[in-house]
Amino acid sequence: MKITDFDLTKRKNRTRLNALKKECKIVISIFPRSCKFEDIIICCDLLKDNKIIKAEDIGKSNEKSVEDLHHTMRLFELLDFNNQPNETIKLITNQKDIDSKLRELSMIASRAECFREWKKWEKISSIMDMKDLNSINFLKDVTHGRSSTISQRARNMNKLMQQIIEYHPSRNSREFPDVLPYNELKRQIFESDSIFEPDKLISSIKKVSNNAEFVRVGTGYLSINGYDLVARNLNNSQMRLLVGSDDTKGRMAISNAVVDLRNSLESGPSSKSKYEYAKKMRSELMGGGLRVRSLKARHTPDFHAKVQIYDKSAVVGGSANISYNGLIKNIENAEIIVDEKKIKYYLENFDNYFLDAESIEDEILEMLDDTWAISSDELIDPYIVYLRILLEMYGDSIDEEILEGISLADYQEYSVNKSLRDLNEYGGSLLVSPTGTGKTIMGTMISRRMKQMKKISRVFVVAPTEQILDKWEDEFLKLQIPFQGIPLSEFREQTGGWKEKLRKIEKSLCNEDLIVVDECHHIRNIERKGNENMLKTIKKPSKNSAFRLFLTATPISKTLDEMNNLLEFTHGNMVIKKSKDVATAPTITYLTHKLIVERFAKKTDNGYKYVDFSGEKRFFAKKVNEQIKYESSYLDEIIPIIKKLPLEEKVELEKEQMTLDGSKGEMAGRQDTLVKVNLSRMVESSPVSGLSFIEKKLTKNLEKKYYNGKNLRSDLKEIQRILNKILNDDSKLDACKEVMKEEVKNGKPVLIFCEYKETLRYLKNELEREFGVIIETITGEDSKETRKERCRRFSAEYHGLRKRKDDPKILIATDAIGEGVDLPDASMVINYDLFWTPLKLVQRVGRLDRPTIKKRSFRSCNMMPATGIYDGLYNLCSRLDNRSRNYKTMSGIEVFRPNIRDLDNTEDLDEFDDDYGNYDEDEFATEVIGHLAKASELDKQKARDLSLGTNSNYHSKGHIGIISIVKDGDGYTHLLSEFYKEDWGIDKEIFDDQETIISASRPSKNALPEAIPNSFYDRHERMLGELANKYKCQIDDLKPIVSLIKS
């Protein structure tokens, strides 16, 4: 724009700026660009025949008229944004005559946003209350644009409103009047009667309703069954239905009657008769014969009358509402009044109330069109129904207060809900998720929802380190949930008074507690005290035991037995024999990086994949694994010496015993193998750690302890000599300096892990001398506060801190920070010392492998000798390589062998297969979550849009059965099922868990829907009845969501 555009001396600028200042409540695009019902109906019929709409079809000469018509049809939701027909269009095209089509279009158009907003602006609730059919002032008030555009859209609105009212089924007309005067009503002769006993009221109604032509009904409650009980006796009769409202402040948008009616349709067993009642009601409403109005309480006192008036023949007045219970089941009182004077009194008052009431036919029709009852004859894709089952079970959270700044990514939401199902069904859940994917936030949300469901009152968290307990405290504070932290060391017998503490915990626990065990891999080995004491304290899951949620990224180190040991805590009896069984095992929720990134991640414009963490984009890093092999000739000299060290302990015979040759009573005992193991690892770690070990040994009386102590001393001195040479020529240190040189030069933080404190101090001194940068160290001897502060300063950006010049550029640590610490600012992690299992490496690398708000990459470097001599001693590297391969197969995580994991480029099959193997063999990922993850967003949205009570049937070549999702009165979801091998009712199949049941019902994506078998309805009612008996509730308190039938 130019500066002259703001010259207020010019009128056009003032006009433009005034328009810009005006608040635009509604965009101009939601107002129609065409206005003829006939053109819309022609277009609908052509689209039904798959024809392309041309201008001449609607009597126009240019294609802009067609686009204007398409625009209006999109506003009416007859077309989607691609101008393809929506399901709504069938309401018009399924009608046989033009009058019916016009009435349907009238109802559809009245629901458009533009007319809803007009009603709201006019402060009316019904189209039929519209007095002024000129919308120009409305448009001027709520939108802006060119005056010519606003005028044209207003004219279209006016013409459309005229047609809506003209063809509206609720329009007052001679054929279908709102009320009929007394003198025009027919009179039949009946006898008066009094009713105060069961089974008599409905028979009396049948008598007086026989041949009735104009029926007035007042009720406080309306159900679909009650409507049918009255309407089934009427033939070509008109009915005027008046219902009350509890809306004392006038704020209800929809009458209670509509809510009651919807509940009566959607609750209780599926039934063909119920569907027919709903279709009959809709037909009567659309035909004009049925009018329903609600007497809002703000106009009159509360309307609670229960009355039926049949022509001017009889009045049925009493306590019964128009419901199945009111008319049949309950004991109600009623009077049959036939006196003309009294009938006239009732008629006049009813008509006065009715004319003062507000029409709710629009609301009822919209509600009916939204229910499964009206579309129950349609064949629904079984795959979409299966997806709805998955979404109900695992995809949609319970209603909860929105927490500012806290939300779950889709994969987290599915996992949380899967764990909640497991907790409620089995009492336990094992949630396996890779490092950096939000286990802590998932655990806290599970705790919160368990509290919301009133399943628990207390939360305990068991964790191996104080840092991890601190993270839990931070997350629970955000959710305002109190919890008690318990160090894992209590169960490992590593603290004073552990036995008494565990006894108190065991005595205190009950079935209203939740035990969260983080990093639960620490107790997966049954030989260890931690496992034994944990099981003794919290017991196996049962009705009387505490709920338990186990969390880990690394449930397996060697074999499936380790996972089975954890399952003993969460399931009690489940044993996994094959790796493929993990995906469907009860109480296990297993996520992999591949599943998350391939199926849940979104892409930025530049192709980077990300997941949503509480509204923020978080990117997974590119990880490069490297093996840094250093020249190891000195170490190669030492290893053969260690291998032959004479470490047999001296065994002295008792003085009373004599040797055959008369020598001293001494002999060689068992080998002190642990010395060899420790010495080999310490000399490989660094010369100072090796020297420290040897110097301590040499100060001891080796000759007294060992059979060949003199030779042992000599050998240790030889190793000492070589280590001193390494001090002046440390090839491992040189290799480490070389690999990190560029990172340090570029100011990028480097994290180094080592096993021994001597090595840690050695590295600090040598690297400070080499690089001249600030270096910090962390060991188990440092206080919690010191560790926390050094970690935060080392990874300042991630922790939201301003960077400082004195922030450390290199952090050297033992495994004191191997878990529960986030350090993703680092661009490199160096495993200066290796360990026997890959799990420690997984935990170390996990400090960097966190999703962050910026796309990044990091290197993971494993230091190891160049030759195989060191490995030949105890096969540490070979064993680590084998276990790493096995672990990658199970989890998709490689931490030892050279490898590049770039989750943005999984299409590159060479890298992808090298990192994860074929996706179909990604066996551990939980199957039901995998099914959800593979579904397209379009299919999931179709599933969410299914009406409550939707049923689908498909042909099965194997077993047959029903699976149904039902919600109880408290909103809790239940999975009902029954399966048979071949024929209904014969050879029933029993499944142990929900995941197997769901998987057994899974249709192929191209399975074709078939008609619902009649036998389904009785079976479904029986299934609901069993659930109602189990929970001691009424069957009508249950609400079927969807059902899938295999027949």
N, C-alpha and C positions, 0 to 999 in steps of 0.2 A: 504494500500500500504506500501511497505517497502522503507527504505531510499535508497536502491540500485536501486530502480525504477527511481531515479532522477540522476543516474550516467551518465553524458553526454559523457563519453568516449565510451559508448556502443551505437552502431548505432541504435539499435531497440528503445532505449529510446529517442534518438534525433528525430527519425521518429514519434514516438508516441506523443511527446510533441509538435512537429511542427504541427501535425494534430489537437491537442487540441487548439493551438493558432489560427489556421485558423478560420475565421468567417464562421459559417454555416448559409448561407442565407435561405436554404431550406432543410428540413429534408429528408433523403434518402427514407423514407417510402412513399412519394407521387409519387415515380417513379414506373412504372409497373413491375410486376414480370412475366408477360406472354405477348404474342405478336401476337396471331393468331385471326383474325376476325372470321374465321369459327368456332373456338372453342367457342367464346363468343356467337355467334348466336345459336349454338347448345344448349348451356346452357340456353339461354333466352327461347327457344322453350320448353325445358324440364320443366323449372320453370313455364311456362304458364299452363302446364298440371299438376302442383303440384307434379312433380317428383323430387326425390333426385338425385343430380349429382354424378355420380361415375366416377372413373378414366377411365374405359374402354369406357365411352360415348364419351370421347375426344381423344381416342386412346393412353391413357397413362397407365402406370402400377402401379403407386403409388399415394396415396391420396394427397401428397404434391402438385402435379400438379393441383389438384382441388382447394386447398387453394390458390395457386398462381393465378389461374384464378378468384377465388372469390375476391382476393385482387384487381386485375385490374378492375373488374366490380364495385367494391366499389369506386375506383378512378373515374370511368366514371359515378357514381351515378345511376347505374342500380340496385344496391343492397344497402340496408342499412347496418348498422354495425352488424346486426344479420343475414346477408346474406339473408334477405327477399327482394322480388322484390319491387322496387320503381315504382312510376307512369311512370317514363321515359322509363321503359322497354317496355311499350305498343307501343311506337313509332316503335319498331322493331317487336314485335310479332303481331301487327295488319296488317303488310304488307303481301301480298300474295306470292310474288316471291322473290327469293334470291337476285336479283339485287337491289330491293328496300330496302331490309333489310341491304345490305351492304352500300348503300348510307346513310341510317338513322344512322347506326353505325359510319360511317365516320364523320357525323356532331356531334354526341354525343361525340365521342372521342376527336374531335378537341376542345371541350369546357373544357376538363379536365384541372386541374390546372397545371399539368406538361407541357402541350403543350402551355398553355397561357404564362407560365414563359419562355419557350423556345423562343416563338415569341418576347416577351419583350426583352430578352437577345440579340436576333438577330436584334432588332430594326426594326421589320416589323409588319404590322397590319393584314396581311392575310396569312393563311397557304399556299396559292397558290404562295406566293412570296418567299417561302423557297427555297434557292439555294443549300446549303450544307446539306445533310441529315445525317450528322454525329454529334451526340449530345455529344460525349465524352468530348470535351473541355467545353461545357456548364455545364455538370455535375461536372467536376473537379473544375469549378469556383464557383459553388453555393452550393455544399454539400460536405460532406466527409464521409468516411467509408473505408472498406477494398477495395483495388484496384480491386480485383476480383468482388466484389459486384457492384462497380461503373461501371466496364466494362460490366457486365451482364445487368444492368439496361439500360445502353446506347444502347446496342444492341437491347433490347426490344423497346426502344424509336425509334430507327432508322427504325425497321421493321414496327412498328405501323404507323409511319409517312408516310412511303411508301404506306401503305394501305389506309391511310386517303386521300392522294393525288390521288391515283389511283381511288378510288370510290367517290371522292368528286364531287358533282353535278356541281361545277363551273369549273371543269377541261376542258381545251381547247382540243377539239377533232374534228375529221372530221365530226362527226354527229352533234356536238354542238360546233361550233367554236366561238371564242370571236368576231370575225368580219368576214364578208363574202365579198370577192372581188367583185368589181363592175361588172365584166364580168359574174359572177355566179348568179347575181340577176335577177329576172324576171321583165318584163316591161309591164305595162298596160297603156292604154291611157285614160287620164282624161282631163278635161278642167280646165284652171286656173280660179281663182276667188279671189275677195276681200271681206273681211268680216269686218263690223263695226256696228253691230246691234245685239240685243239679239236673242237667239233661233235659230241661223243659224249655229254656229260653229260645234255643235255636229252632225248635219245632214250632213255637209260637210265631217267630219271625217269618218262617216259611209260609205260614198261613196268611198273614196280613200282607206279605210282599207279593203274593200271587197276583199276576196281571197288573201290578202297579206300574204307573207311567211316569210319575215325577216324585222322586224320593229325596227327602232332606235328612241328613245325618250329622249330628254333632257328637264329638268325642274328644277326650283329652289325650288319647293315645291311639295310634294307628299302626297296624302291622299288615303285611301283605296277605297273610292267612286270614286275618279278620276281614279285610276288604273282600276277599273271595267268598267268605261265608255269607256275606250280605249280598254281594253282586251276583253270585251264581244263581240266585232265585229270580233275578230280573231279566226280562227279555225286551230288548229295545227300549229300555227305560232310561230316563235322564236322572243323574244323581248330583245333588249339591252337598258337598262335604265341608263341614266347618270344624276346624280344630283350634285348640287353644295354644298358648305359649307361656313359657315361664320368663319371658324377656321383659322383666320389670323395668329395665333401664333403656329399653329400645335399642340395644346395641347388636342384636343378633342379625347376621346377614342372611341366615337360612332358618326357616321355621323348625322348631323341634319336631314337627310332624314329619318333615323330610328326613331328619336324622333318624327318627324312630323307624320310618319306613325302610330306609337303607339298612339299618341294623337287622330288621326282620328278614330282609332279603339275603344279607351276607352272613348272618349267623346261623348256626345249626347245620344239620345235614344238607348236602346237595340233594335237590329233588326236582324231577321234571315238572311236577305239579306246581311247585313254587315258581318255576320259570314261566309256566303258562299263565299263572295269575298275574305276573308282572307284565307279560305281553298283553294280556287282556286290559289291564289298567292303562297301559300306554295307548292302546287302540282307542279306548273310551275317551281318554284325555285329548288325543289328536282329533277324534271325530267331533268333539264338542259336547258329547253327552255327559261327561263327568267334569265337574268344576270343583276345585278345592281351594278354600280360602282359610287364612289364618287370622284369628282375631288377636291382634297384638295387645298386650296388657297395658301398654302406655295409653291406649285410647279408652279402655273400659276396665272394669274389675276383671280379675283372672277368670277365664272361661274354662269351666270344668264340667259343663253339662254333658250328659250321656243320653242322647235322645235320637229316635228315629221316627220320621213322619212319612207315612205312605199315602200319597195324594192327600185327599181330605177324608180318608177312610179310617186311619188308626194312627195312634202315637204309641211308641214303645219307649217308656222312660224308666230309668233305674240307675244301677251302679256300674253296669258293664261297659267297658271300652270296646272299641272295634278291634278285637284281637282274638286269637285262638283261646287264650286263657280266659278272657272276659266272656266270650260267648259260649264256650263249651266246658272248659276245665274247671273254672272256679265256681263256687257257690255265690251267685249274684241275686240281687232282688230287682224286680221290674214290675211295672204296671202296664197293661194293655188298655189304652184309653180310646174309646170309640164315640164319646159324646161330641157332637159337632161344635158346640160352643167352646169346649176345652181345646178341641183340635184347632179351631180358628185362633185361639189365644196363642197356642204354640207356634202356629204358622206365622203369624204376624211378627212375633218376637224373633223367631229364627230368621226371617227375611230381613228384619232390621239389622240384626247382627251380621248377617251374611253380606249385605250391601255395604256395611261399614268396614268389613274385613278386607285384608289385602290378598290379592290373587297370588297363589304359589304354584300354579300349574307349571310355569316355566322352570321353577326349581325342581319340581318332582320329575318332569320330563328329562331335564339335564342329568339328574341323579340316575334315573332309570337307564338312560343311554350310556352312562358310565359304568353300569354293572354288567356282570357276566350274563345275567338272566336274559337280557334282550338279544345278545349275540350267541346264545348257548348252542345254536344250531351250526355255528361256524366251526370249521376244522382248524384247530390251532397247531402250529408247528411244535412237535414234541420236544425238539431241541431247545426252543425258546422257553418252554415250561421247565425243562431240566435246569436251564440257567437261572430261572427264577428261584428254584429250590436251592441252588447253590448260593444265590444272593441272600435269600432269607436266612440260610444257615450260617453263612460265613461273610457275606458282603455288606450287610447293612447293620449299622450300630443301633443300639436301643436309643430311644429318645433321651437326650442328656443336655444339660446346660452347656452352651457353647463356651469354651475356655479361651480367653484372649491369648493369641500367640501360640496356641497349642492345637495342632491337628495332625492326623495320621495320613501317611501316604497310603495308596490303595493296598499295596502288599502288606503293610502293617495292619490296616483295618481288617483285611481278610484273616490274617494270622491271629489277631486279637480275638476275633469272633470264633475262629476255630478252637482256640485255647479255651474260651469261655464255654463252648459246647462240651469240650472234654472235661472241664472242671465240674460242670453240672451233671454230666452223665456218669463219670468215673471217679470224680474227686481229685483228679490229678491231670497235669499237662506238662509235657516236655517240649519246650519251644527252642528249636535249633535255628540260629540265624547267624550269618557271617559277621565278623567284626565290622563295626562301623555302620550297621544297618538299623540300629535303634532298639536293641533288646531292652534297654532300661526304660525308655518311654513306653514301649509295648507292655512291659511288666507293670508299670504304674497305671496305665489305662485299664489293664485287666483288673487290677486291684480296685480301681475307682468304680468300674462297672459292676463288679461283684458287690461292692458296697451299695450301689444304687439299686441293685436287685435284692438287697437286704439278705444276701447269702452269708455275709461275713460282718463282723464287728471289729476285729483286730487284724493287723498285718505285721508279720515278722519277716525280716530280710536277713538271710545268712549269706555272708560273702567272705572271700579269703583275705581281703586287705581293707585297711581303713579308707584308702582312696576310693574304692568301689562303694563302700558304705556311704561316703560323703556324696558321691554322685546320686545315689538313691535318695539321700536326704534332700538334695537340691530339687530333684524331680517331684518328690512327694510334697515338698513345700509349695510348689507351683499349683498342685492339685488340692492343697489344704487337707491332706490325709496324714494323720499321725501314724507312726510306725515305730517298731523297736528293732534296732540292728543287733545281730548276733555274730561275732567273729567265728569264722569256720574253725579257728584254732581251738575253740571250746570242744568241738566234736573230735578233734585230733589229739586231745589230751595234752595240749601244749600250753595250757594256762593253769595257774594255781586255782584250786577249788573247782576244777571242771566237772567233776563227778556230781557235786552238789548242785551246781548251776544247771546241768542237764536234767537232774532229777526234778528240779523246780519247774523247768520248761515242760517236761513230759507231763507232770501233774497238772499244769495250768492249761495245756492245749485242749481245745474242744472243737466240735464241728461248726463253729462260727468263726474259726480262725483261718487265715491264709498264710502259709509258709512259702516265701519266695526264696529259692536257693539259686543265687547267681554264680556263674562259673562252676556249674555243678560237676564238670568233668573231674574236679579234684576228688570226688567221692565215688568215681565209677568203678574202682577196683575193690572187690569185696574182701580182699586180703587185708586191706588197710583199716586202721581204727576209725577213720572218719566215716567210712561207709557203715561199719557195724554200729557205731554210736548213733549215727543219724537215723538208721532204721529202728533202733531200739527206742529212740526218743519220739519220732513222729509216726511210727508204725506204718504198715501198709494201708493204702486207702480203703476206707469203709464208711458206713453211714455215720459212725460216731467219731471218726478221725477228722483232723484238720484238713482243709483243702491244701494242695501243694502244687506250686508252679516252679518247675526247674528250667533254668536258662543256661545255654552254652552256645559257643560257636564250634566247639570241638568235642563232640560226644564220643568219638572213636579214635583210638591211637593205633590199636593193633587189630582187634577182631570185633565182631558184632556182639560178643559176650559183654563187652563194656557197655554197649547201649542197652542190652538186656538187664544189666545190673541197675541202670538208671530207671528202666521201665518197672522194676520191682517197686520203686517208690511211687510212680505215677499211675500204674495200672494194677500191679499186684500179681497178675498171673500171665500176662502176655510174654511170649518168647518169640523172637524173630530168628528164623533159621536161614533165610536168604536175603540178600541185600535188596532185592526188588520188593520185599514185603514192607520195607520201611515206609514207602510212599502211601500205603493204606493202613498202616498199623494204628490202632486206637491210641489216643493220648499223645501222639507225636505230631507236631507241626514242624516241618522241615523246609527251610528256605535255602536256596543257593544264590550266589551272585548272578549266575546265568539266568535263572528264573526271574529274578527281580529286574535285571536290565533288559533281557529280551522281551519280557511280557508286560512289565509295568512302567518302564521308563518312557519318557517323552523325549522329543528331539528339538534342539534349538535350530535356528535357521542355518547355522554353520555345521550342523550334523552332530553336535555333541549331545549325548544322552544324559538325562537328569531325572531325578525323582523329586517329588514335592515333600519337603519337611516343614510342617507348620507354615505353609504359604511361601516358603523360600525354595528356589531351585538349588538342588545339591547335586554335584557332579562326582561320579566315581573316578578315581585317579587311574592313569595309565601306570602300571607297575611293571618294572623290568627286573627280573631275577638274574643275578650274575654270580658265577663262581670265580673268586679271585684266588688263583693258585700261585703260591709264592715258592721261590727257590728254597729247598729244605735240606740241603746237604748236611748241615750240622745236626739237625733233628734226626736225619737218617743214621747218623753215627750213634746217637743216644738210644734209639729205640731197640736195637739188638742187645745193648747192655741191660736195658730195663727188662727185656724179655727173659734174660738169663739170670737176673738178680737172685742170689741164694736166700730166699725169704722163708725157708723152712724154720719154724719156731723150734727152739730147743726143748726137748722133753727129758727130764731127769727121773731116773728110776728111784724107787724108795731104797733107803740104806740097807734094808733087810734083803733086797734083791741082789743077785750076783749075775754078772755077764759070763758067758761061756769062756771068752778069751781073757778074762781078768781085767779088761779095760774099765774106764769110768762108766758109771751107770747113766750114760746120756745117749739120746738118739734124736734123729730128725723127725719133727712133727709135721703138722699141716702147713701148707703154704699160706702166707699172709698176702693173698691175692689183692685185697683192697689197696694195699700200698702201691702195687704196680699200676692199678687203674688210676688212682689219684695222681701218682707221679707222672704217668704218661700224659694225662690231661693238663697238668700244670706246666710241664716243660713245653708242651705245644702252645699253651696260652701265651706265655712270655718267659724270658729268661729270669726275670725277677721273681715270678711266682714259683718257678722251678727251684731257684736258689733258696727261696724262703723255706720250701718244703725240706730240701736236703740239709740245710743248716740246722733245722730243728731236729732232724733225724741224727745228724752227726754229734749233737750234744748229748745224746742218750747212750746208754751202755748197750750197744748193739751186740757185743760179744756175749753178754749175759742172756739176752732175749732170743738171739738167733743161733742156730746150730753152726752156721758158717759166718758168724758175725764179723770176723776179721776180713774175709773176702768181700762181704757186703759193704763194709766201710770203704774198702779200696775201690769198689765199683762206684759207690756214691761219689767219691772224690773225683773219679774220672768224669762222671757226668757233670760235676761241679766245674771242673776245668773247661769242658766244652761250653757250658752255659755262660761262663765268663767271657769266652770268645764271642758268643752270640751278642753279648752286651755291646760289643764294639762293632758288630756287623749283623744287625737284626734284619734279615731279609723280609720277615713277615711285617715288621713295622714299616719298612721301606715300601712294601707293596700297598699297605694301608694308606700311607702318605700320598702315594702316587694316585690311587683310585679316588681320593677325596680332594685332591689338589684343586681341580677346577671348581668344585662346589664352594670351597672356602674362598677361593679367589673372587668368585662372583657374589660373595656375601650370603650364600645359601646355608641354612642350618643343617648340620650333620649330626645324626644320632648314632652312638656306638654302644653296643651291648657286649659285656664280657662277664665271665663267670666269677673271677677272683678280684678281691679288693687290691691285691698287690699289682695285678695287671692294670687295673683302673688308674691307680696312682702313677704307675710307670707311663701309661699312655698320656695322661694329663701333662706330665712334665715334658715328655718328648714332643708332643704336638704343640704345646705352648712355645717351646723353643723353635719349632719348625715354622709355625704360621703366625705367631705373635697375635693371636686373637683371644678373646675371653672364652674360657672353658669352665664349665661347671660339671660337678660329679654328683651322683646320687647312689647311696647304698642303703641297706636296711638299717644302718646305724643312725641315719639322719632322721630328724623328727618329721612328723606328718606335715607341719606347717612349712618346714624347709623344703621338703620334696614338692609340695604343692606350688610354692612360690617359684622355685627354679623351673618347674615344668611350664608354668604360665608365662614366665619371661622368655623361655626358649621358644614357645609357640604363641607369641604375643598376639599376632593378627587373628588367629583362630579363636582366641579367648577374648577378643574384643578390646585389647589393650593397645595403647599407643606405643609404638616401637621406641626403644631408647638405645643410645650408643653403647650402654654397658650391658645390653642383653647378650647372653651367651650365644656364640656361633656354633659351638660344639658342646654337646651334652654326652658325657660318658656315664653309663649306668649299669648296675647289675640288674637282675630280674626283679628287684624291688619295685620297679615300675613296669613290669611285663604285662600287667593287667590293669584295667580301670583308669588309664591315663590317655588323653588325646593330644597328639603332638604332630598334627598334619602340616605345620609350617615347614617341617624338615623336608629336604629334597632327597635325602639318602639315609638309609639305615644300614649299618655295618654290623654283621654278626661276627665279631672278632673271635669269639669262641663258639664252637658248635656244641650241640647236646644230643643225647641218644634218640630222642623222638622229635618229629616235626612239630609237635604241638607247641613247644616253647618258641619255636621260630614263628609259628602262626601268630601267637600272642604278641611277640615282639614286632613283627611286621604290621600287626593290627594297630599299633600306636600311630602309624602314618596312614594306614588304609582306611580313612574315614571320608565319607562324602562331604564336600566343601562347596562354598558358594562360587568358587572359581574353578575352572578346569585346570588340572595340574597333572604332573607325572612325578614319580619318584623311583629311585633305584634301591634294590635290596641286594646287598653284597654279602656273600658267605665266604669267609676266609678259610682256606684249606691248603695242606701241603701239596706240592706239585707231584710227588711220587706216591706210590701206594704202600710204602714201607710203614708209615705210621698207621695206616688203615689196617695193615696186616696184623697188628697186635690184637686189637679187639673189634675190628670191622666197624668202627664207629661211623665212618663216612658211607660205607656200603650199606650198613643197616639203615642209616638215615635216608639214603637214596631209595631203598626198597620201601621203607615206611612212608616216605614222601609220595612215592608213586601210588601206593595203596590209599593214602589219605586223599590224594587228588581225585582218585576214582570215586571216593565216597562224598567228597565235599566240593569238588571243583576248584580247590585252592592249591596252588603250587608254591612252595616256599624254599625249596632246596635246589632243584635242578635249574639250569638256564631256561628262561621262559619270558615271554612278553604277554602280559594280559592287557589288551586294549579293548575295553567293553564298548567303545564306540564303533569298532570295526569287526564285529563278530561275523560279518559276511565273508571276511577273508578266511576261507576254510582251512588254509594251512595253519594260521595262527589259532583259529578257533578250535580245530580238532586237537592241536597240540596242547591247548590250555584246558579243554573240558571234555573232549571226546564228543561223540554224536549225541544230539539232544535227546533222542529217543532212549538213550542209555543213561540219561541223567536220572537214575532210578530213585535217588533218595528224596527228591523234592516231593512234598506232600501232594498226592494225586488230585484231590478235590480242588486245592488251591491252583494247581497246574491247569485244571479244566477251566477254572474261572479266568486265569491269566491268559489262556489261549483265545478266549472269546473276544470278538471285536466289540468296540464300544457301541456300535450300532445294534448288535444283537443283545448286548446287556441292557441297552435302553429299551429295546422292544420288550425284554423280559420285565423290566421295571414297570412298563406301561400296561401290563396285563391286568385286567380287572380282577378284583378279589373273587375267589370261587371258580376261577378258570380251570377247566378240565381238558386234558388231551389224551388221546389213545393212539397207540401204534402197534403194528404187528410184530410179534417176537417169534424167532425161530427156536428160542430156548425156553427158559422158565417164564411164567406169567405172574402178574401181580399188580399191586397198587402201592404207590408211595404218595403220601399226602402231607402237606405242611399246614399246620393248624395253630392258631394263637388262642390262648386262654384269656379269661377276663382281665388278667394282670398284664397282658401283652407279651407273655413269654411264648416262645416258639417251640412247638413239639413236632417231631417227625413220626408219622404213623406209617406202617407198612405191613403188607402180608404178601408172601410169594409162594408159589407152588411150582412143582417141577414140570407138569404138563397140563393138568386139568384143574379147574377151580375146585378147591376144597379137598384135593387129594394130594398126598405127599407134600405136606407143607415144608418149606425150607426155612431154616432158622439161621440168622446171621448174628454175629456177636457184637457188631459195632455199627455205628451210623455211617462211617465212611464206606464200609462194604455194602451196606444197603443202598447208599446213594450211587455208588459205582455200578451196582447190579441193575439199576434202573436207567443207566445212561444210554440214550439212543444215539445212533450215528447222526452226523449232521444232515444227512440226506434222507433220514427216515420220514416216511410219509404218514400224515395223520389220517385216522379212520374215525368213523362214527363211534360215539361213546356207547358201550354195551349197556343194555338195560339193567343187567345184573350189578353194575357198578354202584347204583344208588343205594340198594339195600346193604351191600357190603360196606359202603362208606358210612352209612348211618350206624351200622353195628360197630365199626372202628371208633367212631366218635363217642358212641355210648360207653364203650370200654374205657376210653380216656376220661369221660365224665365221671364214671364210677370210681376210677382210680383216684381222682382228685376231689371227689365228693362235690361236684358242681352240676349245674343243669346243662343238658346237651346244647341248649340255645345260648349258653354263655361262651361256646366255642365258635371260632370264626375260621372256616377253611380259607386258606390263601390260594393254593393251587394243588391240583392232583394230577399225577401222571400214571396212566394205565398201560401195562404191557399185556396184550391179549393175543 
